[in-house]
């Protein structure tokens, strides 16, 4: 896995990694350093995108909620 080239790619990689680790180990048990290491996003970029873990958790939950809401709407429309 290469280092992401831009902030959009880094943000997606961080959120994907956080989702995987949070699901497997729980939000409380996973630290920012573990997310940084697993995502291969440089520390400076991680903290530029998410200045604290709570901001990363909020973005993760918003994305998860958006996916869930979309799938619910699609199921209701079917």
FITORFI-603973 format. One record per atom (N, C-alpha, C, O): residue number from 0; x, y, z. Coordinates in nm, 3 decimals. Example, Ala and Ser with C-alpha at 12.3 -4.5 7.8 and 13.67 -1.06 7.14 Angstrom:
# FITORFI-603973
   num        c1        c2        c3
     0     1.319    -0.569     0.780
     0     1.230    -0.450     0.780
     0     1.320    -0.330     0.780
     0     1.424    -0.332     0.846
     1     1.285    -0.225     0.708
     1     1.367    -0.106     0.714
     1     1.290     0.003     0.787
     1     1.341     0.114     0.804
This chain:
# FITORFI-603973
   num        c1        c2        c3
     0     0.085    -0.117     0.000
     0     0.000     0.000     0.000
     0     0.090     0.124     0.000
     0     0.175     0.140     0.087
     1     0.069     0.209    -0.097
     1     0.149     0.330    -0.108
     1     0.097     0.440    -0.019
     1    -0.017     0.435     0.029
     2     0.180     0.540     0.003
     2     0.138     0.659     0.076
     2     0.044     0.738    -0.014
     2     0.076     0.761    -0.130
     3    -0.072     0.780     0.037
     3    -0.167     0.855    -0.047
     3    -0.107     0.986    -0.096
     3    -0.033     1.053    -0.025
     4    -0.141     1.021    -0.221
     4    -0.081     1.137    -0.284
     4    -0.152     1.268    -0.253
     4    -0.089     1.374    -0.259
     5    -0.281     1.263    -0.220
     5    -0.352     1.388    -0.193
     5    -0.442     1.372    -0.070
     5    -0.459     1.262    -0.018
     6    -0.496     1.484    -0.026
     6    -0.577     1.482     0.096
     6    -0.704     1.400     0.082
     6    -0.746     1.334     0.177
     7    -0.767     1.404    -0.035
     7    -0.890     1.325    -0.055
     7    -0.861     1.176    -0.042
     7    -0.934     1.104     0.026
     8    -0.755     1.132    -0.106
     8    -0.716     0.991    -0.098
     8    -0.677     0.955     0.045
     8    -0.713     0.848     0.094
     9    -0.605     1.043     0.112
     9    -0.565     1.018     0.251
     9    -0.686     1.011     0.342
     9    -0.692     0.925     0.430
    10    -0.782     1.099     0.323
    10    -0.903     1.100     0.405
    10    -0.980     0.968     0.390
    10    -1.024     0.909     0.489
    11    -0.997     0.924     0.266
    11    -1.066     0.797     0.241
    11    -0.989     0.682     0.304
    11    -1.049     0.595     0.368
    12    -0.859     0.682     0.287
    12    -0.778     0.574     0.345
    12    -0.789     0.573     0.497
    12    -0.801     0.467     0.558
    13    -0.785     0.691     0.558
    13    -0.797     0.699     0.704
    13    -0.932     0.649     0.752
    13    -0.941     0.575     0.849
    14    -1.038     0.690     0.684
    14    -1.173     0.647     0.722
    14    -1.192     0.497     0.700
    14    -1.254     0.430     0.783
    15    -1.140     0.445     0.590
    15    -1.150     0.301     0.566
    15    -1.075     0.223     0.673
    15    -1.124     0.122     0.725
    16    -0.955     0.269     0.705
    16    -0.874     0.202     0.807
    16    -0.940     0.212     0.944
    16    -0.946     0.113     1.017
    17    -0.990     0.330     0.978
    17    -1.058     0.348     1.106
    17    -1.179     0.255     1.115
    17    -1.202     0.193     1.218
    18    -1.256     0.247     1.009
    18    -1.374     0.160     1.008
    18    -1.335     0.015     1.034
    18    -1.399    -0.053     1.115
    19    -1.233    -0.031     0.968
    19    -1.187    -0.169     0.985
    19    -1.140    -0.194     1.129
    19    -1.177    -0.294     1.191
    20    -1.057    -0.104     1.180
    20    -1.002    -0.122     1.314
    20    -1.107    -0.101     1.423
    20    -1.111    -0.177     1.520
    21    -1.193    -0.001     1.408
    21    -1.297     0.023     1.507
    21    -1.392    -0.097     1.514
    21    -1.433    -0.137     1.623
    22    -1.427    -0.152     1.399
    22    -1.518    -0.266     1.397
    22    -1.454    -0.388     1.464
    22    -1.519    -0.460     1.540
    23    -1.326    -0.409     1.437
    23    -1.257    -0.527     1.489
    23    -1.222    -0.516     1.637
    23    -1.225    -0.616     1.709
    24    -1.189    -0.394     1.683
    24    -1.134    -0.379     1.818
    24    -1.210    -0.281     1.907
    24    -1.186    -0.277     2.028
    25    -1.301    -0.204     1.850
    25    -1.374    -0.104     1.927
    25    -1.306     0.032     1.918
    25    -1.184     0.042     1.910
    26    -1.387     0.135     1.919
    26    -1.335     0.272     1.905
    26    -1.239     0.306     2.017
    26    -1.133     0.365     1.993
    27    -1.274     0.271     2.137
    27    -1.192     0.307     2.254
    27    -1.053     0.243     2.248
    27    -0.955     0.304     2.292
    28    -1.044     0.122     2.194
    28    -0.919     0.046     2.196
    28    -0.821     0.086     2.086
    28    -0.704     0.047     2.090
    29    -0.867     0.162     1.988
    29    -0.782     0.195     1.873
    29    -0.735     0.340     1.883
    29    -0.816     0.433     1.889
    30    -0.605     0.358     1.885
    30    -0.547     0.491     1.893
    30    -0.511     0.547     1.757
    30    -0.509     0.475     1.657
    31    -0.484     0.675     1.754
    31    -0.449     0.743     1.630
    31    -0.320     0.687     1.570
    31    -0.308     0.677     1.448
    32    -0.225     0.649     1.653
    32    -0.100     0.596     1.600
    32    -0.123     0.465     1.527
    32    -0.061     0.439     1.424
    33    -0.211     0.383     1.579
    33    -0.243     0.256     1.512
    33    -0.310     0.281     1.378
    33    -0.281     0.211     1.280
    34    -0.399     0.378     1.372
    34    -0.466     0.414     1.246
    34    -0.364     0.469     1.148
    34    -0.367     0.435     1.029
    35    -0.275     0.554     1.195
    35    -0.171     0.611     1.108
    35    -0.084     0.501     1.050
    35    -0.057     0.499     0.930
    36    -0.039     0.409     1.134
    36     0.048     0.301     1.089
    36    -0.022     0.212     0.987
    36     0.034     0.181     0.882
    37    -0.145     0.172     1.016
    37    -0.219     0.083     0.927
    37    -0.255     0.150     0.795
    37    -0.259     0.084     0.691
    38    -0.283     0.279     0.798
    38    -0.324     0.350     0.677
    38    -0.206     0.400     0.594
    38    -0.220     0.431     0.476
    39    -0.089     0.407     0.657
    39     0.032     0.461     0.594
    39     0.016     0.607     0.553
    39     0.078     0.654     0.458
    40    -0.067     0.679     0.625
    40    -0.083     0.823     0.605
    40     0.015     0.891     0.701
    40     0.015     0.861     0.820
    41     0.097     0.981     0.650
    41     0.193     1.049     0.737
    41     0.123     1.122     0.853
    41     0.012     1.175     0.837
    42     0.189     1.123     0.967
    42     0.133     1.182     1.089
    42     0.088     1.327     1.068
    42    -0.019     1.366     1.113
    43     0.168     1.404     1.002
    43     0.134     1.545     0.978
    43     0.004     1.558     0.899
    43    -0.080     1.641     0.930
    44    -0.011     1.475     0.796
    44    -0.133     1.481     0.715
    44    -0.254     1.432     0.795
    44    -0.361     1.492     0.787
    45    -0.237     1.325     0.872
    45    -0.346     1.275     0.955
    45    -0.400     1.387     1.044
    45    -0.521     1.410     1.048
    46    -0.311     1.455     1.115
    46    -0.357     1.559     1.208
    46    -0.401     1.687     1.136
    46    -0.472     1.768     1.195
    47    -0.361     1.705     1.013
    47    -0.415     1.818     0.936
    47    -0.560     1.788     0.896
    47    -0.645     1.877     0.897
    48    -0.587     1.662     0.863
    48    -0.721     1.622     0.822
    48    -0.815     1.602     0.941
    48    -0.933     1.638     0.935
    49    -0.763     1.544     1.048
    49    -0.840     1.516     1.168
    49    -0.755     1.557     1.287
    49    -0.667     1.482     1.330
    50    -0.780     1.674     1.341
    50    -0.694     1.731     1.445
    50    -0.701     1.656     1.578
    50    -0.617     1.676     1.665
    51    -0.800     1.569     1.592
    51    -0.813     1.489     1.714
    51    -0.891     1.363     1.681
    51    -0.961     1.357     1.580
    52    -0.878     1.263     1.765
    52    -0.947     1.136     1.741
    52    -1.098     1.156     1.736
    52    -1.166     1.090     1.657
    53    -1.152     1.244     1.817
    53    -1.297     1.263     1.817
    53    -1.347     1.313     1.682
    53    -1.459     1.283     1.642
    54    -1.266     1.389     1.612
    54    -1.305     1.436     1.478
    54    -1.304     1.321     1.377
    54    -1.391     1.314     1.290
    55    -1.207     1.233     1.389
    55    -1.202     1.115     1.303
    55    -1.321     1.023     1.334
    55    -1.385     0.972     1.241
    56    -1.351     1.003     1.459
    56    -1.466     0.920     1.498
    56    -1.595     0.981     1.444
    56    -1.680     0.908     1.393
    57    -1.611     1.111     1.456
    57    -1.732     1.178     1.406
    57    -1.746     1.159     1.255
    57    -1.854     1.129     1.205
    58    -1.636     1.175     1.181
    58    -1.639     1.157     1.035
    58    -1.671     1.012     0.999
    58    -1.746     0.985     0.906
    59    -1.613     0.919     1.073
    59    -1.641     0.776     1.053
    59    -1.790     0.747     1.076
    59    -1.852     0.679     0.994
    60    -1.846     0.798     1.185
    60    -1.987     0.774     1.215
    60    -2.079     0.841     1.114
    60    -2.181     0.784     1.076
    61    -2.044     0.961     1.068
    61    -2.125     1.029     0.967
    61    -2.127     0.950     0.837
    61    -2.232     0.934     0.775
    62    -2.010     0.900     0.797
    62    -2.002     0.822     0.674
    62    -2.082     0.692     0.687
    62    -2.154     0.652     0.596
    63    -2.069     0.628     0.801
    63    -2.142     0.502     0.827
    63    -2.293     0.527     0.826
    63    -2.369     0.448     0.770
    64    -2.335     0.635     0.888
    64    -2.478     0.670     0.892
    64    -2.528     0.699     0.750
    64    -2.638     0.657     0.713
    65    -2.448     0.770     0.672
    65    -2.487     0.800     0.534
    65    -2.506     0.674     0.451
    65    -2.601     0.663     0.374
    66    -2.415     0.579     0.467
    66    -2.427     0.452     0.395
    66    -2.553     0.377     0.438
    66    -2.626     0.323     0.355
    67    -2.577     0.373     0.569
    67    -2.693     0.303     0.622
    67    -2.823     0.367     0.572
    67    -2.915     0.297     0.531
    68    -2.828     0.500     0.576
    68    -2.947     0.573     0.531
    68    -2.972     0.549     0.383
    68    -3.086     0.529     0.342
    69    -2.866     0.550     0.304
    69    -2.881     0.525     0.160
    69    -2.934     0.385     0.135
    69    -3.024     0.367     0.053
    70    -2.881     0.285     0.204
    70    -2.928     0.148     0.182
    70    -3.073     0.132     0.230
    70    -3.150     0.058     0.169
    71    -3.109     0.200     0.337
    71    -3.247     0.195     0.383
    71    -3.342     0.257     0.281
    71    -3.448     0.201     0.252
    72    -3.304     0.372     0.226
    72    -3.389     0.437     0.124
    72    -3.403     0.349     0.002
    72    -3.512     0.340    -0.056
    73    -3.294     0.284    -0.039
    73    -3.300     0.196    -0.155
    73    -3.391     0.077    -0.127
    73    -3.467     0.035    -0.214
    74    -3.384     0.023    -0.007
    74    -3.470    -0.090     0.028
    74    -3.616    -0.049     0.031
    74    -3.704    -0.125    -0.011
    75    -3.643     0.069     0.081
    75    -3.780     0.118     0.087
    75    -3.836     0.146    -0.052
    75    -3.955     0.127    -0.076
    76    -3.750     0.190    -0.143
    76    -3.793     0.221    -0.279
    76    -3.818     0.094    -0.361
    76    -3.893     0.096    -0.459
    77    -3.755    -0.014    -0.321
    77    -3.768    -0.140    -0.398
    77    -3.899    -0.210    -0.372
    77    -3.925    -0.317    -0.429
